[in-house]
Amino acid sequence: MTLVSEISEFELIARLENILKLSSNIPDAQIKFAIGDDAAVITPNSKNQVITSDALVENVHFIYNQISMYNLGWKSLASNYSDVASMGCDPLAVSITLGIKKNQQVEDLEKIYEGFTGITNKFGGSIIGGDIVKSNDFFISISVIGQ
């Protein structure tokens, strides 16, 4: 197992990006800049759009050793997808922020991202970026744009 403290932020991003490459559902022509930059640029069509955000914090919304990391990824993105669907829209773009502890295992984060891609592969949308920050408490914050 690899600890987050043993690799750089860019190495972690590269590992997570490899998982995401398998799940992009936005046509390349609509994504101008994505993962690797501090922001993403997408060119939406003329449909109505909706945006939603949710955060899950360890020991508030989940207990780390009582949920599989895949299911944690699925659950955290599913709550946002549900909000988008409740507005009659489909998911388009996803931005994810992780607050990670220095002793966190990279493989756990990879499993969380596999959970994310499980959702995007089934219901559409693409993860186009986000942020990773050091934190004393592990958390996942997700924003989704739908149309």
N, CA, C and O atoms as a GROMACS GRO file, in nm:
protein
  588
    1MET      N    1   0.084  -0.118   0.000
    1MET     CA    2   0.000   0.000   0.000
    1MET      C    3   0.088   0.125   0.000
    1MET      O    4   0.196   0.127   0.059
    2THR      N    5   0.040   0.227  -0.066
    2THR     CA    6   0.111   0.354  -0.075
    2THR      C    7   0.036   0.458   0.006
    2THR      O    8  -0.085   0.473  -0.010
    3LEU      N    9   0.106   0.530   0.092
    3LEU     CA   10   0.045   0.639   0.167
    3LEU      C   11   0.048   0.766   0.085
    3LEU      O   12   0.140   0.788   0.006
    4VAL      N   13  -0.052   0.849   0.104
    4VAL     CA   14  -0.058   0.978   0.033
    4VAL      C   15   0.069   1.058   0.058
    4VAL      O   16   0.117   1.127  -0.031
    5SER      N   17   0.122   1.050   0.179
    5SER     CA   18   0.242   1.128   0.214
    5SER      C   19   0.366   1.082   0.140
    5SER      O   20   0.468   1.151   0.142
    6GLU      N   21   0.360   0.966   0.074
    6GLU     CA   22   0.476   0.911   0.004
    6GLU      C   23   0.486   0.954  -0.142
    6GLU      O   24   0.588   0.928  -0.207
    7ILE      N   25   0.382   1.017  -0.194
    7ILE     CA   26   0.386   1.061  -0.334
    7ILE      C   27   0.344   1.207  -0.343
    7ILE      O   28   0.286   1.263  -0.250
    8SER      N   29   0.376   1.269  -0.457
    8SER     CA   30   0.340   1.410  -0.476
    8SER      C   31   0.193   1.422  -0.517
    8SER      O   32   0.130   1.324  -0.557
    9GLU      N   33   0.141   1.543  -0.506
    9GLU     CA   34   0.004   1.570  -0.550
    9GLU      C   35  -0.013   1.535  -0.697
    9GLU      O   36  -0.116   1.479  -0.736
   10PHE      N   37   0.088   1.567  -0.779
   10PHE     CA   38   0.078   1.542  -0.923
   10PHE      C   39   0.081   1.392  -0.953
   10PHE      O   40   0.015   1.347  -1.047
   11GLU      N   41   0.157   1.315  -0.875
   11GLU     CA   42   0.155   1.170  -0.892
   11GLU      C   43   0.018   1.113  -0.857
   11GLU      O   44  -0.033   1.024  -0.926
   12LEU      N   45  -0.042   1.164  -0.750
   12LEU     CA   46  -0.176   1.119  -0.712
   12LEU      C   47  -0.278   1.154  -0.819
   12LEU      O   48  -0.361   1.071  -0.856
   13ILE      N   49  -0.272   1.276  -0.869
   13ILE     CA   50  -0.364   1.318  -0.976
   13ILE      C   51  -0.349   1.228  -1.098
   13ILE      O   52  -0.449   1.188  -1.158
   14ALA      N   53  -0.225   1.196  -1.135
   14ALA     CA   54  -0.202   1.110  -1.252
   14ALA      C   55  -0.263   0.971  -1.230
   14ALA      O   56  -0.322   0.914  -1.322
   15ARG      N   57  -0.249   0.918  -1.110
   15ARG     CA   58  -0.307   0.785  -1.082
   15ARG      C   59  -0.459   0.788  -1.090
   15ARG      O   60  -0.521   0.697  -1.146
   16LEU      N   61  -0.519   0.893  -1.036
   16LEU     CA   62  -0.665   0.903  -1.039
   16LEU      C   63  -0.715   0.934  -1.180
   16LEU      O   64  -0.821   0.886  -1.220
   17GLU      N   65  -0.638   1.013  -1.255
   17GLU     CA   66  -0.676   1.045  -1.393
   17GLU      C   67  -0.679   0.918  -1.479
   17GLU      O   68  -0.763   0.906  -1.568
   18ASN      N   69  -0.589   0.825  -1.454
   18ASN     CA   70  -0.589   0.699  -1.529
   18ASN      C   71  -0.720   0.624  -1.511
   18ASN      O   72  -0.767   0.559  -1.605
   19ILE      N   73  -0.778   0.632  -1.393
   19ILE     CA   74  -0.908   0.567  -1.370
   19ILE      C   75  -1.018   0.641  -1.446
   19ILE      O   76  -1.107   0.578  -1.502
   20LEU      N   77  -1.011   0.773  -1.447
   20LEU     CA   78  -1.116   0.854  -1.510
   20LEU      C   79  -1.116   0.846  -1.662
   20LEU      O   80  -1.221   0.866  -1.724
   21LYS      N   81  -1.002   0.817  -1.723
   21LYS     CA   82  -0.995   0.810  -1.870
   21LYS      C   83  -1.093   0.709  -1.927
   21LYS      O   84  -1.132   0.718  -2.043
   22LEU      N   85  -1.133   0.614  -1.846
   22LEU     CA   86  -1.222   0.509  -1.892
   22LEU      C   87  -1.369   0.549  -1.886
   22LEU      O   88  -1.456   0.471  -1.926
   23SER      N   89  -1.399   0.670  -1.836
   23SER     CA   90  -1.540   0.701  -1.811
   23SER      C   91  -1.587   0.834  -1.866
   23SER      O   92  -1.696   0.879  -1.828
   24SER      N   93  -1.512   0.901  -1.952
   24SER     CA   94  -1.555   1.032  -2.001
   24SER      C   95  -1.676   1.018  -2.092
   24SER      O   96  -1.674   0.941  -2.189
   25ASN      N   97  -1.781   1.092  -2.060
   25ASN     CA   98  -1.904   1.087  -2.138
   25ASN      C   99  -1.938   1.219  -2.205
   25ASN      O  100  -2.045   1.233  -2.264
   26ILE      N  101  -1.848   1.316  -2.197
   26ILE     CA  102  -1.867   1.444  -2.266
   26ILE      C  103  -1.786   1.438  -2.395
   26ILE      O  104  -1.669   1.401  -2.392
   27PRO      N  105  -1.846   1.473  -2.508
   27PRO     CA  106  -1.768   1.475  -2.633
   27PRO      C  107  -1.645   1.564  -2.618
   27PRO      O  108  -1.652   1.672  -2.559
   28ASP      N  109  -1.532   1.518  -2.673
   28ASP     CA  110  -1.407   1.594  -2.662
   28ASP      C  111  -1.422   1.738  -2.707
   28ASP      O  112  -1.355   1.827  -2.653
   29ALA      N  113  -1.508   1.763  -2.804
   29ALA     CA  114  -1.525   1.900  -2.856
   29ALA      C  115  -1.584   1.993  -2.750
   29ALA      O  116  -1.568   2.115  -2.761
   30GLN      N  117  -1.651   1.938  -2.648
   30GLN     CA  118  -1.712   2.022  -2.545
   30GLN      C  119  -1.618   2.049  -2.428
   30GLN      O  120  -1.646   2.138  -2.347
   31ILE      N  121  -1.507   1.977  -2.416
   31ILE     CA  122  -1.412   1.998  -2.307
   31ILE      C  123  -1.290   2.070  -2.362
   31ILE      O  124  -1.220   2.018  -2.448
   32LYS      N  125  -1.265   2.190  -2.312
   32LYS     CA  126  -1.150   2.268  -2.358
   32LYS      C  127  -1.029   2.244  -2.269
   32LYS      O  128  -0.919   2.222  -2.320
   33PHE      N  129  -1.047   2.250  -2.140
   33PHE     CA  130  -0.942   2.222  -2.042
   33PHE      C  131  -1.007   2.141  -1.931
   33PHE      O  132  -1.122   2.167  -1.895
   34ALA      N  133  -0.935   2.044  -1.877
   34ALA     CA  134  -0.996   1.964  -1.771
   34ALA      C  135  -0.891   1.930  -1.666
   34ALA      O  136  -0.817   2.017  -1.621
   35ILE      N  137  -0.886   1.804  -1.628
   35ILE     CA  138  -0.798   1.761  -1.519
   35ILE      C  139  -0.654   1.802  -1.548
   35ILE      O  140  -0.605   1.787  -1.660
   36GLY      N  141  -0.589   1.854  -1.445
   36GLY     CA  142  -0.451   1.899  -1.458
   36GLY      C  143  -0.442   2.050  -1.452
   36GLY      O  144  -0.336   2.104  -1.422
   37ASP      N  145  -0.550   2.117  -1.481
   37ASP     CA  146  -0.556   2.263  -1.467
   37ASP      C  147  -0.635   2.295  -1.341
   37ASP      O  148  -0.698   2.206  -1.282
   38ASP      N  149  -0.632   2.419  -1.299
   38ASP     CA  150  -0.706   2.458  -1.179
   38ASP      C  151  -0.853   2.482  -1.204
   38ASP      O  152  -0.929   2.505  -1.111
   39ALA      N  153  -0.894   2.476  -1.328
   39ALA     CA  154  -1.034   2.493  -1.364
   39ALA      C  155  -1.059   2.414  -1.492
   39ALA      O  156  -0.966   2.376  -1.562
   40ALA      N  157  -1.185   2.391  -1.521
   40ALA     CA  158  -1.222   2.322  -1.644
   40ALA      C  159  -1.306   2.417  -1.728
   40ALA      O  160  -1.381   2.499  -1.675
   41VAL      N  161  -1.293   2.404  -1.858
   41VAL     CA  162  -1.374   2.483  -1.951
   41VAL      C  163  -1.453   2.384  -2.036
   41VAL      O  164  -1.396   2.299  -2.104
   42ILE      N  165  -1.584   2.397  -2.031
   42ILE     CA  166  -1.670   2.315  -2.116
   42ILE      C  167  -1.758   2.408  -2.198
   42ILE      O  168  -1.789   2.519  -2.156
   43THR      N  169  -1.798   2.361  -2.315
   43THR     CA  170  -1.886   2.437  -2.402
   43THR      C  171  -2.021   2.367  -2.402
   43THR      O  172  -2.041   2.270  -2.476
   44PRO      N  173  -2.115   2.415  -2.321
   44PRO     CA  174  -2.245   2.348  -2.315
   44PRO      C  175  -2.330   2.381  -2.437
   44PRO      O  176  -2.305   2.478  -2.508
   45ASN      N  177  -2.430   2.298  -2.459
   45ASN     CA  178  -2.525   2.331  -2.565
   45ASN      C  179  -2.626   2.430  -2.508
   45ASN      O  180  -2.605   2.484  -2.400
   46SER      N  181  -2.734   2.453  -2.577
   46SER     CA  182  -2.828   2.559  -2.537
   46SER      C  183  -2.936   2.511  -2.439
   46SER      O  184  -3.031   2.586  -2.413
   47LYS      N  185  -2.926   2.391  -2.385
   47LYS     CA  186  -3.026   2.341  -2.292
   47LYS      C  187  -3.014   2.411  -2.156
   47LYS      O  188  -2.909   2.467  -2.123
   48ASN      N  189  -3.123   2.405  -2.077
   48ASN     CA  190  -3.116   2.454  -1.940
   48ASN      C  191  -3.013   2.372  -1.862
   48ASN      O  192  -2.992   2.254  -1.890
   49GLN      N  193  -2.950   2.436  -1.765
   49GLN     CA  194  -2.852   2.366  -1.684
   49GLN      C  195  -2.885   2.382  -1.537
   49GLN      O  196  -2.949   2.479  -1.496
   50VAL      N  197  -2.840   2.287  -1.457
   50VAL     CA  198  -2.858   2.287  -1.313
   50VAL      C  199  -2.722   2.256  -1.250
   50VAL      O  200  -2.643   2.182  -1.307
   51ILE      N  201  -2.697   2.312  -1.134
   51ILE     CA  202  -2.574   2.281  -1.062
   51ILE      C  203  -2.609   2.246  -0.918
   51ILE      O  204  -2.697   2.307  -0.858
   52THR      N  205  -2.540   2.147  -0.863
   52THR     CA  206  -2.562   2.104  -0.726
   52THR      C  207  -2.429   2.067  -0.662
   52THR      O  208  -2.334   2.032  -0.732
   53SER      N  209  -2.423   2.076  -0.531
   53SER     CA  210  -2.303   2.039  -0.455
   53SER      C  211  -2.343   1.967  -0.328
   53SER      O  212  -2.444   2.001  -0.265
   54ASP      N  213  -2.264   1.869  -0.291
   54ASP     CA  214  -2.281   1.798  -0.164
   54ASP      C  215  -2.143   1.762  -0.110
   54ASP      O  216  -2.049   1.740  -0.186
   55ALA      N  217  -2.132   1.755   0.022
   55ALA     CA  218  -2.008   1.714   0.086
   55ALA      C  219  -2.038   1.599   0.182
   55ALA      O  220  -2.143   1.595   0.246
   56LEU      N  221  -1.945   1.506   0.190
   56LEU     CA  222  -1.951   1.398   0.287
   56LEU      C  223  -1.825   1.404   0.372
   56LEU      O  224  -1.714   1.406   0.319
   57VAL      N  225  -1.842   1.409   0.503
   57VAL     CA  226  -1.731   1.423   0.596
   57VAL      C  227  -1.722   1.297   0.681
   57VAL      O  228  -1.822   1.247   0.733
   58GLU      N  229  -1.598   1.246   0.695
   58GLU     CA  230  -1.575   1.127   0.777
   58GLU      C  231  -1.626   1.149   0.919
   58GLU      O  232  -1.608   1.257   0.977
   59ASN      N  233  -1.690   1.047   0.975
   59ASN     CA  234  -1.747   1.046   1.110
   59ASN      C  235  -1.868   1.137   1.125
   59ASN      O  236  -1.922   1.150   1.235
   60VAL      N  237  -1.912   1.200   1.017
   60VAL     CA  238  -2.037   1.274   1.015
   60VAL      C  239  -2.135   1.204   0.921
   60VAL      O  240  -2.247   1.173   0.959
   61HIS      N  241  -2.091   1.180   0.797
   61HIS     CA  242  -2.175   1.118   0.695
   61HIS      C  243  -2.139   0.973   0.667
   61HIS      O  244  -2.218   0.900   0.607
   62PHE      N  245  -2.022   0.930   0.709
   62PHE     CA  246  -1.979   0.792   0.690
   62PHE      C  247  -1.869   0.760   0.792
   62PHE      O  248  -1.801   0.849   0.843
   63ILE      N  249  -1.854   0.631   0.821
   63ILE     CA  250  -1.745   0.585   0.907
   63ILE      C  251  -1.650   0.507   0.817
   63ILE      O  252  -1.688   0.408   0.754
   64TYR      N  253  -1.526   0.552   0.812
   64TYR     CA  254  -1.428   0.507   0.714
   64TYR      C  255  -1.417   0.355   0.706
   64TYR      O  256  -1.421   0.299   0.596
   65ASN      N  257  -1.404   0.287   0.818
   65ASN     CA  258  -1.380   0.142   0.814
   65ASN      C  259  -1.510   0.062   0.811
   65ASN      O  260  -1.507  -0.061   0.826
   66GLN      N  261  -1.625   0.128   0.793
   66GLN     CA  262  -1.752   0.057   0.787
   66GLN      C  263  -1.820   0.068   0.651
   66GLN      O  264  -1.936   0.030   0.637
   67ILE      N  265  -1.750   0.118   0.552
   67ILE     CA  266  -1.802   0.127   0.416
   67ILE      C  267  -1.688   0.095   0.320
   67ILE      O  268  -1.574   0.135   0.343
   68SER      N  269  -1.719   0.024   0.214
   68SER     CA  270  -1.613  -0.001   0.115
   68SER      C  271  -1.583   0.130   0.043
   68SER      O  272  -1.671   0.215   0.026
   69MET      N  273  -1.460   0.146   0.003
   69MET     CA  274  -1.421   0.270  -0.064
   69MET      C  275  -1.493   0.286  -0.197
   69MET      O  276  -1.529   0.398  -0.235
   70TYR      N  277  -1.516   0.176  -0.269
   70TYR     CA  278  -1.594   0.182  -0.392
   70TYR      C  279  -1.734   0.236  -0.362
   70TYR      O  280  -1.782   0.326  -0.431
   71ASN      N  281  -1.798   0.182  -0.259
   71ASN     CA  282  -1.933   0.226  -0.223
   71ASN      C  283  -1.935   0.371  -0.176
   71ASN      O  284  -2.032   0.442  -0.199
   72LEU      N  285  -1.829   0.415  -0.110
   72LEU     CA  286  -1.821   0.554  -0.067
   72LEU      C  287  -1.817   0.647  -0.188
   72LEU      O  288  -1.885   0.750  -0.190
   73GLY      N  289  -1.738   0.610  -0.290
   73GLY     CA  290  -1.735   0.689  -0.413
   73GLY      C  291  -1.871   0.691  -0.480
   73GLY      O  292  -1.920   0.796  -0.521
   74TRP      N  293  -1.933   0.574  -0.490
   74TRP     CA  294  -2.065   0.562  -0.552
   74TRP      C  295  -2.166   0.649  -0.477
   74TRP      O  296  -2.238   0.728  -0.538
   75LYS      N  297  -2.171   0.633  -0.344
   75LYS     CA  298  -2.269   0.705  -0.262
   75LYS      C  299  -2.252   0.856  -0.274
   75LYS      O  300  -2.351   0.928  -0.288
   76SER      N  301  -2.129   0.903  -0.269
   76SER     CA  302  -2.107   1.048  -0.269
   76SER      C  303  -2.148   1.111  -0.402
   76SER      O  304  -2.200   1.222  -0.404
   77LEU      N  305  -2.124   1.041  -0.512
   77LEU     CA  306  -2.165   1.096  -0.641
   77LEU      C  307  -2.315   1.073  -0.666
   77LEU      O  308  -2.381   1.156  -0.728
   78ALA      N  309  -2.368   0.961  -0.618
   78ALA     CA  310  -2.511   0.932  -0.637
   78ALA      C  311  -2.599   1.038  -0.572
   78ALA      O  312  -2.705   1.070  -0.625
   79SER      N  313  -2.557   1.092  -0.459
   79SER     CA  314  -2.640   1.194  -0.393
   79SER      C  315  -2.652   1.318  -0.480
   79SER      O  316  -2.757   1.382  -0.483
   80ASN      N  317  -2.546   1.353  -0.551
   80ASN     CA  318  -2.550   1.467  -0.643
   80ASN      C  319  -2.631   1.434  -0.768
   80ASN      O  320  -2.709   1.517  -0.816
   81TYR      N  321  -2.613   1.314  -0.821
   81TYR     CA  322  -2.687   1.274  -0.940
   81TYR      C  323  -2.837   1.272  -0.911
   81TYR      O  324  -2.917   1.307  -0.998
   82SER      N  325  -2.875   1.233  -0.791
   82SER     CA  326  -3.016   1.234  -0.751
   82SER      C  327  -3.071   1.377  -0.753
   82SER      O  328  -3.184   1.399  -0.798
   83ASP      N  329  -2.991   1.472  -0.705
   83ASP     CA  330  -3.035   1.612  -0.707
   83ASP      C  331  -3.055   1.662  -0.849
   83ASP      O  332  -3.152   1.733  -0.878
   84VAL      N  333  -2.964   1.625  -0.939
   84VAL     CA  334  -2.975   1.666  -1.080
   84VAL      C  335  -3.101   1.604  -1.142
   84VAL      O  336  -3.176   1.672  -1.211
   85ALA      N  337  -3.123   1.476  -1.117
   85ALA     CA  338  -3.240   1.407  -1.172
   85ALA      C  339  -3.370   1.467  -1.119
   85ALA      O  340  -3.470   1.472  -1.191
   86SER      N  341  -3.369   1.512  -0.994
   86SER     CA  342  -3.491   1.570  -0.936
   86SER      C  343  -3.532   1.699  -1.006
   86SER      O  344  -3.647   1.743  -0.993
   87MET      N  345  -3.440   1.759  -1.080
   87MET     CA  346  -3.470   1.880  -1.157
   87MET      C  347  -3.499   1.848  -1.303
   87MET      O  348  -3.511   1.938  -1.386
   88GLY      N  349  -3.511   1.719  -1.335
   88GLY     CA  350  -3.543   1.677  -1.471
   88GLY      C  351  -3.426   1.687  -1.566
   88GLY      O  352  -3.445   1.699  -1.687
   89CYS      N  353  -3.304   1.681  -1.514
   89CYS     CA  354  -3.185   1.696  -1.597
   89CYS      C  355  -3.099   1.569  -1.590
   89CYS      O  356  -3.119   1.483  -1.505
   90ASP      N  357  -3.005   1.561  -1.682
   90ASP     CA  358  -2.907   1.454  -1.685
   90ASP      C  359  -2.771   1.511  -1.646
   90ASP      O  360  -2.744   1.628  -1.674
   91PRO      N  361  -2.686   1.431  -1.581
   91PRO     CA  362  -2.554   1.481  -1.542
   91PRO      C  363  -2.466   1.508  -1.663
   91PRO      O  364  -2.468   1.433  -1.761
   92LEU      N  365  -2.388   1.614  -1.656
   92LEU     CA  366  -2.295   1.650  -1.763
   92LEU      C  367  -2.151   1.649  -1.714
   92LEU      O  368  -2.068   1.574  -1.765
   93ALA      N  369  -2.121   1.733  -1.614
   93ALA     CA  370  -1.983   1.751  -1.569
   93ALA      C  371  -1.976   1.745  -1.417
   93ALA      O  372  -2.066   1.792  -1.347
   94VAL      N  373  -1.867   1.686  -1.368
   94VAL     CA  374  -1.849   1.664  -1.224
   94VAL      C  375  -1.714   1.722  -1.182
   94VAL      O  376  -1.613   1.701  -1.248
   95SER      N  377  -1.715   1.795  -1.070
   95SER     CA  378  -1.592   1.845  -1.008
   95SER      C  379  -1.585   1.789  -0.866
   95SER      O  380  -1.681   1.799  -0.790
   96ILE      N  381  -1.471   1.730  -0.832
   96ILE     CA  382  -1.457   1.661  -0.703
   96ILE      C  383  -1.342   1.722  -0.624
   96ILE      O  384  -1.231   1.738  -0.677
   97THR      N  385  -1.368   1.754  -0.498
   97THR     CA  386  -1.262   1.797  -0.407
   97THR      C  387  -1.248   1.691  -0.298
   97THR      O  388  -1.346   1.649  -0.237
   98LEU      N  389  -1.123   1.649  -0.277
   98LEU     CA  390  -1.092   1.555  -0.170
   98LEU      C  391  -1.010   1.626  -0.064
   98LEU      O  392  -0.911   1.692  -0.097
   99GLY      N  393  -1.048   1.613   0.061
   99GLY     CA  394  -0.965   1.653   0.174
   99GLY      C  395  -0.905   1.525   0.229
   99GLY      O  396  -0.976   1.442   0.285
  100ILE      N  397  -0.773   1.509   0.214
  100ILE     CA  398  -0.710   1.381   0.248
  100ILE      C  399  -0.611   1.398   0.363
  100ILE      O  400  -0.544   1.500   0.378
  101LYS      N  401  -0.605   1.291   0.443
  101LYS     CA  402  -0.511   1.287   0.555
  101LYS      C  403  -0.378   1.231   0.506
  101LYS      O  404  -0.375   1.152   0.411
  102LYS      N  405  -0.269   1.270   0.569
  102LYS     CA  406  -0.137   1.228   0.522
  102LYS      C  407  -0.114   1.078   0.532
  102LYS      O  408  -0.032   1.023   0.459
  103ASN      N  409  -0.186   1.011   0.621
  103ASN     CA  410  -0.168   0.866   0.635
  103ASN      C  411  -0.271   0.786   0.556
  103ASN      O  412  -0.285   0.665   0.576
  104GLN      N  413  -0.342   0.853   0.467
  104GLN     CA  414  -0.443   0.787   0.384
  104GLN      C  415  -0.375   0.701   0.278
  104GLN      O  416  -0.271   0.739   0.225
  105GLN      N  417  -0.434   0.588   0.247
  105GLN     CA  418  -0.378   0.500   0.145
  105GLN      C  419  -0.426   0.541   0.007
  105GLN      O  420  -0.545   0.562  -0.016
  106VAL      N  421  -0.332   0.553  -0.085
  106VAL     CA  422  -0.363   0.592  -0.222
  106VAL      C  423  -0.460   0.492  -0.285
  106VAL      O  424  -0.551   0.532  -0.358
  107GLU      N  425  -0.441   0.366  -0.257
  107GLU     CA  426  -0.529   0.264  -0.314
  107GLU      C  427  -0.674   0.283  -0.271
  107GLU      O  428  -0.766   0.252  -0.347
  108ASP      N  429  -0.696   0.333  -0.150
  108ASP     CA  430  -0.833   0.364  -0.107
  108ASP      C  431  -0.892   0.474  -0.194
  108ASP      O  432  -1.009   0.467  -0.233
  109LEU      N  433  -0.811   0.575  -0.225
  109LEU     CA  434  -0.859   0.684  -0.311
  109LEU      C  435  -0.888   0.634  -0.451
  109LEU      O  436  -0.985   0.676  -0.515
  110GLU      N  437  -0.804   0.543  -0.500
  110GLU     CA  438  -0.830   0.484  -0.631
  110GLU      C  439  -0.962   0.406  -0.632
  110GLU      O  440  -1.038   0.414  -0.729
  111LYS      N  441  -0.991   0.334  -0.525
  111LYS     CA  442  -1.119   0.261  -0.515
  111LYS      C  443  -1.237   0.358  -0.513
  111LYS      O  444  -1.341   0.332  -0.574
  112ILE      N  445  -1.222   0.471  -0.443
  112ILE     CA  446  -1.327   0.573  -0.442
  112ILE      C  447  -1.352   0.622  -0.584
  112ILE      O  448  -1.467   0.637  -0.625
  113TYR      N  449  -1.245   0.647  -0.659
  113TYR     CA  450  -1.260   0.693  -0.797
  113TYR      C  451  -1.321   0.586  -0.886
  113TYR      O  452  -1.392   0.618  -0.981
  114GLU      N  453  -1.294   0.460  -0.857
  114GLU     CA  454  -1.362   0.353  -0.932
  114GLU      C  455  -1.511   0.356  -0.903
  114GLU      O  456  -1.592   0.328  -0.992
  115GLY      N  457  -1.549   0.390  -0.780
  115GLY     CA  458  -1.691   0.409  -0.748
  115GLY      C  459  -1.752   0.524  -0.825
  115GLY      O  460  -1.864   0.515  -0.874
  116PHE      N  461  -1.676   0.635  -0.836
  116PHE     CA  462  -1.723   0.749  -0.916
  116PHE      C  463  -1.748   0.705  -1.060
  116PHE      O  464  -1.852   0.736  -1.118
  117THR      N  465  -1.650   0.634  -1.118
  117THR     CA  466  -1.665   0.595  -1.258
  117THR      C  467  -1.774   0.490  -1.276
  117THR      O  468  -1.831   0.479  -1.384
  118GLY      N  469  -1.802   0.412  -1.172
  118GLY     CA  470  -1.916   0.320  -1.179
  118GLY      C  471  -2.046   0.396  -1.203
  118GLY      O  472  -2.131   0.352  -1.280
  119ILE      N  473  -2.060   0.509  -1.138
  119ILE     CA  474  -2.179   0.595  -1.156
  119ILE      C  475  -2.178   0.661  -1.295
  119ILE      O  476  -2.278   0.657  -1.366
  120THR      N  477  -2.065   0.722  -1.333
  120THR     CA  478  -2.062   0.793  -1.461
  120THR      C  479  -2.078   0.696  -1.578
  120THR      O  480  -2.141   0.731  -1.678
  121ASN      N  481  -2.024   0.577  -1.568
  121ASN     CA  482  -2.041   0.479  -1.675
  121ASN      C  483  -2.187   0.435  -1.688
  121ASN      O  484  -2.233   0.404  -1.798
  122LYS      N  485  -2.259   0.432  -1.578
  122LYS     CA  486  -2.398   0.387  -1.580
  122LYS      C  487  -2.496   0.499  -1.616
  122LYS      O  488  -2.593   0.475  -1.688
  123PHE      N  489  -2.471   0.621  -1.566
  123PHE     CA  490  -2.569   0.728  -1.580
  123PHE      C  491  -2.521   0.849  -1.660
  123PHE      O  492  -2.595   0.945  -1.676
  124GLY      N  493  -2.398   0.845  -1.711
  124GLY     CA  494  -2.347   0.955  -1.791
  124GLY      C  495  -2.274   1.058  -1.708
  124GLY      O  496  -2.258   1.044  -1.587
  125GLY      N  497  -2.230   1.162  -1.776
  125GLY     CA  498  -2.150   1.265  -1.712
  125GLY      C  499  -2.003   1.228  -1.711
  125GLY      O  500  -1.967   1.111  -1.727
  126SER      N  501  -1.920   1.329  -1.693
  126SER     CA  502  -1.775   1.308  -1.688
  126SER      C  503  -1.714   1.387  -1.575
  126SER      O  504  -1.757   1.499  -1.546
  127ILE      N  505  -1.616   1.328  -1.512
  127ILE     CA  506  -1.540   1.400  -1.409
  127ILE      C  507  -1.437   1.484  -1.482
  127ILE      O  508  -1.349   1.431  -1.550
  128ILE      N  509  -1.448   1.616  -1.467
  128ILE     CA  510  -1.363   1.707  -1.544
  128ILE      C  511  -1.257   1.776  -1.460
  128ILE      O  512  -1.176   1.852  -1.513
  129GLY      N  513  -1.255   1.751  -1.330
  129GLY     CA  514  -1.152   1.812  -1.247
  129GLY      C  515  -1.193   1.818  -1.102
  129GLY      O  516  -1.280   1.744  -1.056
  130GLY      N  517  -1.126   1.908  -1.030
  130GLY     CA  518  -1.153   1.923  -0.888
  130GLY      C  519  -1.029   1.972  -0.816
  130GLY      O  520  -0.949   2.046  -0.873
  131ASP      N  521  -1.014   1.930  -0.692
  131ASP     CA  522  -0.901   1.974  -0.611
  131ASP      C  523  -0.870   1.866  -0.508
  131ASP      O  524  -0.958   1.790  -0.468
  132ILE      N  525  -0.745   1.862  -0.466
  132ILE     CA  526  -0.702   1.773  -0.359
  132ILE      C  527  -0.629   1.859  -0.258
  132ILE      O  528  -0.535   1.931  -0.292
  133VAL      N  529  -0.673   1.851  -0.132
  133VAL     CA  530  -0.611   1.931  -0.026
  133VAL      C  531  -0.579   1.841   0.093
  133VAL      O  532  -0.645   1.740   0.116
  134LYS      N  533  -0.475   1.879   0.167
  134LYS     CA  534  -0.444   1.810   0.292
  134LYS      C  535  -0.545   1.855   0.397
  134LYS      O  536  -0.585   1.971   0.401
  135SER      N  537  -0.586   1.760   0.481
  135SER     CA  538  -0.687   1.791   0.582
  135SER      C  539  -0.668   1.700   0.703
  135SER      O  540  -0.619   1.588   0.690
  136ASN      N  541  -0.706   1.748   0.818
  136ASN     CA  542  -0.706   1.663   0.938
  136ASN      C  543  -0.822   1.565   0.935
  136ASN      O  544  -0.816   1.459   0.998
  137ASP      N  545  -0.928   1.599   0.862
  137ASP     CA  546  -1.045   1.513   0.848
  137ASP      C  547  -1.064   1.480   0.700
  137ASP      O  548  -1.054   1.568   0.614
  138PHE      N  549  -1.092   1.353   0.672
  138PHE     CA  550  -1.116   1.312   0.534
  138PHE      C  551  -1.255   1.357   0.492
  138PHE      O  552  -1.352   1.339   0.566
  139PHE      N  553  -1.264   1.417   0.373
  139PHE     CA  554  -1.394   1.457   0.320
  139PHE      C  555  -1.394   1.451   0.169
  139PHE      O  556  -1.289   1.454   0.104
  140ILE      N  557  -1.514   1.442   0.113
  140ILE     CA  558  -1.537   1.445  -0.031
  140ILE      C  559  -1.642   1.552  -0.056
  140ILE      O  560  -1.750   1.549   0.002
  141SER      N  561  -1.611   1.646  -0.143
  141SER     CA  562  -1.707   1.750  -0.183
  141SER      C  563  -1.721   1.744  -0.334
  141SER      O  564  -1.622   1.748  -0.407
  142ILE      N  565  -1.845   1.735  -0.380
  142ILE     CA  566  -1.871   1.716  -0.523
  142ILE      C  567  -1.970   1.821  -0.573
  142ILE      O  568  -2.070   1.850  -0.507
  143SER      N  569  -1.940   1.876  -0.690
  143SER     CA  570  -2.035   1.962  -0.762
  143SER      C  571  -2.063   1.897  -0.897
  143SER      O  572  -1.973   1.846  -0.963
  144VAL      N  573  -2.189   1.901  -0.936
  144VAL     CA  574  -2.230   1.842  -1.064
  144VAL      C  575  -2.311   1.945  -1.142
  144VAL      O  576  -2.399   2.012  -1.088
  145ILE      N  577  -2.279   1.956  -1.270
  145ILE     CA  578  -2.359   2.036  -1.363
  145ILE      C  579  -2.441   1.938  -1.445
  145ILE      O  580  -2.388   1.840  -1.498
  146GLY      N  581  -2.569   1.965  -1.456
  146GLY     CA  582  -2.656   1.881  -1.537
  146GLY      C  583  -2.729   1.966  -1.640
  146GLY      O  584  -2.731   2.089  -1.630
  147GLN      N  585  -2.787   1.900  -1.738
  147GLN     CA  586  -2.866   1.971  -1.840
  147GLN      C  587  -2.981   1.886  -1.887
  147GLN      O  588  -3.059   1.928  -1.973
   0.00000   0.00000   0.00000
